[in-house]
Amino acid sequence: MLVLLIPVLLVAGASGCGLPVYSPNARVVNGEDAIPYSWPWQISLQYEKDGEFRHTCGGSLIAPNWVMTAAHCISKSRTYKVVLGEYDMSAEEGSEQHIPVNSEDIFVHPRWISICAACGNDIALLKLSHSAELNDKVQLACLPPAGEVLPNDYPCYISGWGRLYTDGPLPSKLQQAILPVVDNEHCNQRDWWGGVIKQSMICAGGDIRAGCNGDSGGPLNCQAAEGRWEVHGIASFVSALGCNALKKPTVFTRVSDFDGWIQETIAQYP
């Protein structure tokens, strides 16, 4: 297995994962327009309806032909494509890459339960029908070391094209917002998530800034000590009270808990 993984790891290292050419400033709810292409691994997952493709979720490019997103974004009845190099969905900017995803190349975590987001395992991998062209606007995400847990209040950014507020409009431009990590001890307090949060999840935010519908599957971007950005979380769910309910942080799948499954899946389907 280790021999099979080496090509994947070499590709990520050679391309300088997690180091955007266009540095992000340190809507997502109460967020701001991101600097164009400052999250170059961010993708738009789109599905076909009535002859056109529509944005449904975010995701992260983790290898030239692999995207990581949330399992709850996937429906077997839909046809998907991934759009890379996207920033303003209202304009054709020339940087976009539209890559179809074949139905047999969608891998949802085997322990995902579609009627129970709070049960965890909300992660899926999509093998692209051909590799992305890496450039200054399309780059690979770095993933965190296996098992890494960030401390309380660690500053991370959510990015996506999700609704600007509960039941609100979708933005045309990619949004970003700083979401500090809320450790599981705090997040599971009775008046917060009350024991719902598992080790395989990360809470972040929980006040005026949050993820919302359409941000699902997208990254929680956290900068490591050496300056590289790592995708520590996959946007999973928010409170039924609304996208930015007090003491109800956005909940993400903890990527570092799924390192083995990610590596094994990519190695199995090179």
ChimeraX attribute file (.defattr): number of C-alpha atoms within 10 A of each C-alpha:
attribute: neighborCount
match mode: 1-to-1
recipient: residues
	/A:1	9
	/A:2	9
	/A:3	7
	/A:4	14
	/A:5	15
	/A:6	11
	/A:7	13
	/A:8	16
	/A:9	12
	/A:10	10
	/A:11	15
	/A:12	19
	/A:13	13
	/A:14	8
	/A:15	16
	/A:16	14
	/A:17	22
	/A:18	26
	/A:19	20
	/A:20	21
	/A:21	15
	/A:22	14
	/A:23	14
	/A:24	14
	/A:25	13
	/A:26	10
	/A:27	28
	/A:28	30
	/A:29	23
	/A:30	17
	/A:31	21
	/A:32	17
	/A:33	20
	/A:34	21
	/A:35	16
	/A:36	18
	/A:37	23
	/A:38	20
	/A:39	32
	/A:40	28
	/A:41	28
	/A:42	30
	/A:43	29
	/A:44	29
	/A:45	28
	/A:46	22
	/A:47	20
	/A:48	13
	/A:49	10
	/A:50	6
	/A:51	7
	/A:52	8
	/A:53	14
	/A:54	15
	/A:55	20
	/A:56	19
	/A:57	26
	/A:58	29
	/A:59	30
	/A:60	28
	/A:61	27
	/A:62	24
	/A:63	25
	/A:64	20
	/A:65	17
	/A:66	22
	/A:67	24
	/A:68	27
	/A:69	30
	/A:70	28
	/A:71	26
	/A:72	22
	/A:73	21
	/A:74	23
	/A:75	13
	/A:76	9
	/A:77	7
	/A:78	11
	/A:79	16
	/A:80	24
	/A:81	21
	/A:82	25
	/A:83	21
	/A:84	27
	/A:85	27
	/A:86	26
	/A:87	29
	/A:88	15
	/A:89	15
	/A:90	9
	/A:91	10
	/A:92	10
	/A:93	11
	/A:94	8
	/A:95	16
	/A:96	17
	/A:97	15
	/A:98	16
	/A:99	17
	/A:100	17
	/A:101	19
	/A:102	14
	/A:103	15
	/A:104	9
	/A:105	14
	/A:106	20
	/A:107	18
	/A:108	19
	/A:109	19
	/A:110	12
	/A:111	11
	/A:112	18
	/A:113	15
	/A:114	16
	/A:115	8
	/A:116	11
	/A:117	14
	/A:118	16
	/A:119	16
	/A:120	23
	/A:121	26
	/A:122	30
	/A:123	30
	/A:124	23
	/A:125	24
	/A:126	25
	/A:127	24
	/A:128	21
	/A:129	15
	/A:130	12
	/A:131	12
	/A:132	22
	/A:133	14
	/A:134	16
	/A:135	13
	/A:136	14
	/A:137	22
	/A:138	26
	/A:139	30
	/A:140	29
	/A:141	29
	/A:142	24
	/A:143	20
	/A:144	20
	/A:145	13
	/A:146	12
	/A:147	13
	/A:148	12
	/A:149	20
	/A:150	15
	/A:151	12
	/A:152	16
	/A:153	13
	/A:154	14
	/A:155	18
	/A:156	25
	/A:157	23
	/A:158	30
	/A:159	29
	/A:160	35
	/A:161	32
	/A:162	28
	/A:163	21
	/A:164	23
	/A:165	20
	/A:166	16
	/A:167	11
	/A:168	12
	/A:169	12
	/A:170	20
	/A:171	19
	/A:172	15
	/A:173	20
	/A:174	27
	/A:175	25
	/A:176	29
	/A:177	25
	/A:178	23
	/A:179	27
	/A:180	21
	/A:181	25
	/A:182	23
	/A:183	20
	/A:184	22
	/A:185	10
	/A:186	16
	/A:187	25
	/A:188	18
	/A:189	14
	/A:190	10
	/A:191	12
	/A:192	17
	/A:193	18
	/A:194	12
	/A:195	14
	/A:196	15
	/A:197	22
	/A:198	15
	/A:199	12
	/A:200	20
	/A:201	27
	/A:202	27
	/A:203	30
	/A:204	31
	/A:205	27
	/A:206	25
	/A:207	16
	/A:208	15
	/A:209	26
	/A:210	30
	/A:211	40
	/A:212	29
	/A:213	25
	/A:214	23
	/A:215	30
	/A:216	28
	/A:217	32
	/A:218	31
	/A:219	33
	/A:220	30
	/A:221	26
	/A:222	26
	/A:223	17
	/A:224	12
	/A:225	7
	/A:226	6
	/A:227	10
	/A:228	16
	/A:229	23
	/A:230	23
	/A:231	26
	/A:232	26
	/A:233	30
	/A:234	31
	/A:235	34
	/A:236	31
	/A:237	24
	/A:238	22
	/A:239	17
	/A:240	8
	/A:241	10
	/A:242	16
	/A:243	27
	/A:244	24
	/A:245	20
	/A:246	16
	/A:247	17
	/A:248	25
	/A:249	29
	/A:250	27
	/A:251	26
	/A:252	29
	/A:253	28
	/A:254	29
	/A:255	28
	/A:256	20
	/A:257	20
	/A:258	16
	/A:259	15
	/A:260	10
	/A:261	14
	/A:262	19
	/A:263	16
	/A:264	14
	/A:265	14
	/A:266	19
	/A:267	17
	/A:268	10
	/A:269	8
	/A:270	12
